[in-house]
Structures are given as C-alpha cells and as structure tokens.
Amino acid sequence: MMRNLGGMMKKVQEMQARMTELQAEMETRQFTATAGGGAVSVTLTGKGRVLYVSITPDACDPEDTETLEDMIKAAVNKAREDADKAIAEAMAELTGGLPLPPGLQLPF
C-alpha cells in the first residue's frame, strides 16, 4: 500500500511540475484570429493578454464604428476560444483524459 502511495505522490508531483510548465507556455504562446474577412486581426497570449491589434483602413468608417467594434470583439473572442481549446487539450493530455474534480480551479 505504501509503495502505491509513494508512486501516486510522485505522479502528482510530476503533474504539478508539468502544470507549471504549461502555465509558462501559455504566457508566451500566441493565438491570432481575424474578423471581417481579415479587416481586423487580434493576437492574444494563452493567458488572454492582448499583444497585437491590426485594423485595415477599409474597416475604419467614421460613420459606422459599430461594425468595427463588432469585428474587434469577434476577433478577440475567437482568439480566446482558440487559447481555451489549446489549454483544455493540454490539460486532457496532462491528466490522461481523466476529468478533473468539480470546482477545481486551474491557474488559467
């Protein structure tokens, strides 16, 4: 029994170390999404920090700022969805596909 407990503790420590690596990776990994046929491009880190926003001159209509606002929101939300999906996939790989306990807060 103690041998199994020791092995389990070692696996938990390995998982914690990998989770720390994953956190660091997500801080530097970039996710880019576009909206409006490329009129707006947004790049975020895996932690959701906005790094770049690119807007083409065609998207800058002073008479219709609402469309530009919507394109920016769409690009940011898509990039965030891509980051969330990458995090979920990495966590599934890390935990061997085991579901995490309800209420467990991950550091992302």
ZIDAPE-V114650 format. One record per residue. N is the residue number from 1. RES is the residue in one letter. PHI is phi in degrees with one decimal (999 if undefined). D_FIRST is the distance of its C-alpha to the first C-alpha in whole Angstrom. Layout:
# ZIDAPE-V114650
n->N res->RES phi->PHI d_first->D_FIRST
n->N res->RES phi->PHI d_first->D_FIRST
This chain:
# ZIDAPE-V114650
n->1 res->M phi->999 d_first->0
n->2 res->M phi->-63.9 d_first->4
n->3 res->R phi->-63.5 d_first->5
n->4 res->N phi->-65.0 d_first->5
n->5 res->L phi->-64.4 d_first->6
n->6 res->G phi->-62.9 d_first->9
n->7 res->G phi->-65.8 d_first->10
n->8 res->M phi->-66.9 d_first->11
n->9 res->M phi->-63.4 d_first->12
n->10 res->K phi->-63.3 d_first->14
n->11 res->K phi->-64.3 d_first->15
n->12 res->V phi->-63.8 d_first->17
n->13 res->Q phi->-64.7 d_first->18
n->14 res->E phi->-63.8 d_first->20
n->15 res->M phi->-65.9 d_first->21
n->16 res->Q phi->-63.2 d_first->23
n->17 res->A phi->-64.1 d_first->24
n->18 res->R phi->-66.5 d_first->26
n->19 res->M phi->-65.0 d_first->27
n->20 res->T phi->-63.5 d_first->29
n->21 res->E phi->-62.8 d_first->30
n->22 res->L phi->-63.5 d_first->31
n->23 res->Q phi->-58.8 d_first->33
n->24 res->A phi->-62.7 d_first->35
n->25 res->E phi->-63.4 d_first->36
n->26 res->M phi->-68.7 d_first->37
n->27 res->E phi->-69.1 d_first->39
n->28 res->T phi->-107.2 d_first->41
n->29 res->R phi->-70.4 d_first->41
n->30 res->Q phi->-113.1 d_first->44
n->31 res->F phi->-128.8 d_first->45
n->32 res->T phi->-115.6 d_first->49
n->33 res->A phi->-139.3 d_first->50
n->34 res->T phi->-122.8 d_first->54
n->35 res->A phi->-146.2 d_first->56
n->36 res->G phi->63.4 d_first->60
n->37 res->G phi->64.8 d_first->60
n->38 res->G phi->96.0 d_first->59
n->39 res->A phi->-66.1 d_first->61
n->40 res->V phi->-128.7 d_first->58
n->41 res->S phi->-131.5 d_first->55
n->42 res->V phi->-131.4 d_first->52
n->43 res->T phi->-120.9 d_first->50
n->44 res->L phi->-120.2 d_first->46
n->45 res->T phi->-82.5 d_first->43
n->46 res->G phi->-63.3 d_first->40
n->47 res->K phi->-91.4 d_first->40
n->48 res->G phi->93.7 d_first->43
n->49 res->R phi->-77.0 d_first->46
n->50 res->V phi->-76.0 d_first->49
n->51 res->L phi->-100.4 d_first->50
n->52 res->Y phi->-140.7 d_first->53
n->53 res->V phi->-134.2 d_first->56
n->54 res->S phi->-124.3 d_first->58
n->55 res->I phi->-130.5 d_first->61
n->56 res->T phi->-75.0 d_first->64
n->57 res->P phi->-57.6 d_first->68
n->58 res->D phi->-61.1 d_first->68
n->59 res->A phi->-80.1 d_first->65
n->60 res->C phi->-96.4 d_first->67
n->61 res->D phi->-99.3 d_first->70
n->62 res->P phi->-60.9 d_first->71
n->63 res->E phi->-85.3 d_first->72
n->64 res->D phi->-143.0 d_first->69
n->65 res->T phi->-72.3 d_first->66
n->66 res->E phi->-61.7 d_first->64
n->67 res->T phi->-64.2 d_first->63
n->68 res->L phi->-61.9 d_first->62
n->69 res->E phi->-59.1 d_first->60
n->70 res->D phi->-63.7 d_first->58
n->71 res->M phi->-65.5 d_first->58
n->72 res->I phi->-64.0 d_first->56
n->73 res->K phi->-59.9 d_first->54
n->74 res->A phi->-62.9 d_first->53
n->75 res->A phi->-66.2 d_first->52
n->76 res->V phi->-62.6 d_first->50
n->77 res->N phi->-64.1 d_first->48
n->78 res->K phi->-66.3 d_first->48
n->79 res->A phi->-61.5 d_first->46
n->80 res->R phi->-66.0 d_first->44
n->81 res->E phi->-61.5 d_first->43
n->82 res->D phi->-63.0 d_first->42
n->83 res->A phi->-64.7 d_first->40
n->84 res->D phi->-61.0 d_first->38
n->85 res->K phi->-64.5 d_first->38
n->86 res->A phi->-63.6 d_first->37
n->87 res->I phi->-64.8 d_first->34
n->88 res->A phi->-61.6 d_first->33
n->89 res->E phi->-64.9 d_first->32
n->90 res->A phi->-64.9 d_first->31
n->91 res->M phi->-68.7 d_first->28
n->92 res->A phi->-63.3 d_first->28
n->93 res->E phi->-66.5 d_first->27
n->94 res->L phi->-64.8 d_first->25
n->95 res->T phi->-92.6 d_first->23
n->96 res->G phi->68.1 d_first->23
n->97 res->G phi->82.4 d_first->25
n->98 res->L phi->-72.6 d_first->22
n->99 res->P phi->-69.0 d_first->25
n->100 res->L phi->-80.2 d_first->24
n->101 res->P phi->-58.7 d_first->24
n->102 res->P phi->-57.5 d_first->27
n->103 res->G phi->87.0 d_first->29
n->104 res->L phi->-71.0 d_first->27
n->105 res->Q phi->-93.5 d_first->29
n->106 res->L phi->-87.8 d_first->29
n->107 res->P phi->-79.5 d_first->32
n->108 res->F phi->-115.3 d_first->34
